[in-house]
Amino acid sequence: MTLTLALTLLLSVLIGLSLGLLGGGGSILTVPILTYVAGMNPKEAIAASLFVVGATSAVSAVDHARKKRVKWRTGLVFGAAGMAGAFGGGLLGGHIPGTILMVAFALMMVATSLAMIRGRKVPSSVAHDGELPVPKVILEGLVVGLVTGLVGAGGGFLVVPALALLGGLSMPVAVGTSLIVIAMKSFAGLGGYLTTVSLDWALVGGVTTAAILGSFIGARLAGRIPESSLRKGFGFFVLGMGIFVLFQELPAPANLILVVTAAALAVAAALCWFAVPACPLRRRMASPAKPEGAETR
């Protein structure tokens, strides 16, 4: 086993950890690992990520289903609509230059990371865990599926908020249901890409096995790490990865501007945190989350 392959498989465990702990983030890790570590071209990496994440999500969904955390009608309708959107996105992505796809992917990473760092919770009065209206589910599924199929990203971190924040499902049920959706539309997006892309299935199979192992570890760790801390930490990691991908893909003047801007924002945030008592960043991070179900007196 070469050092590159060993490193690729080791990093692939993080894909499953992310899916097992957060119900998303698999493609956000898979595409950079396959592109910059395994050496795949962008289109192959996106297509391979759809298989890896789809298979890992399907395995992870079994455990959630056993624990009654899957809404099957909502998941299957959302997944079917997502499959249609993802297949179309995969067909379209096969004809778009790889650099454009990677820049779009990096922008999706940045947007996702900011949403994770910001954090949004579903009020207990909103969460109902019932089946969602079919027309609403179909519309959301088509949009999310199109994005996933096109750039191989945005699966769980678009599906979970859609189910939790827009649909009113509690976070555990939203995560469990999202895994069904992710598996369905990932395989549909893969089908679209396979019309123009061929894969090294031995490598893809190894990465998938490592990711599934990581998902089992993530499932065991779930509940032992505060979700808000985990999401914020992972969000900063994804933000750094997104900036790195943009730096790699953008031409010289633009990537230098990106680095200078990112550094300036980081310095401004640090100065705000340490030097300004009323810094909104400090207030937001320090404010304790209200326990779920707590009453307001």
Sequence and secondary structure as in RCSB ss.txt:
>XXXX:A:sequence
MTLTLALTLLLSVLIGLSLGLLGGGGSILTVPILTYVAGMNPKEAIAASLFVVGATSAVSAVDHARKKRVKWRTG
LVFGAAGMAGAFGGGLLGGHIPGTILMVAFALMMVATSLAMIRGRKVPSSVAHDGELPVPKVILEGLVVGLVTGL
VGAGGGFLVVPALALLGGLSMPVAVGTSLIVIAMKSFAGLGGYLTTVSLDWALVGGVTTAAILGSFIGARLAGRI
PESSLRKGFGFFVLGMGIFVLFQELPAPANLILVVTAAALAVAAALCWFAVPACPLRRRMASPAKPEGAETR
>XXXX:A:secstr
  HHHHHHHHHHHHHHHHHHHHS  HHHHHHHIIIIIS   HHHHHHHHHHHHHHHHHHHHHHHHHTT   HHHH
HHHHHHHHHHHHHHHHHHTTS HHHHHHHHHHHHHHHHHHHHH     TTT       HHHHHHHHHHHHHHHHH
HS  SHHHHHHIIIIIT   HHHHHHHHHHHHHHHHHHHHHHHTTT    HHHHHHHHHHHHHHHHHHHHHTTTS
 HHHHHHHHHHHHHHHHHHHHHHHS HHHHHHHHHHHHHHHHHHHHHHHH TT HHHHHHHS    TT    
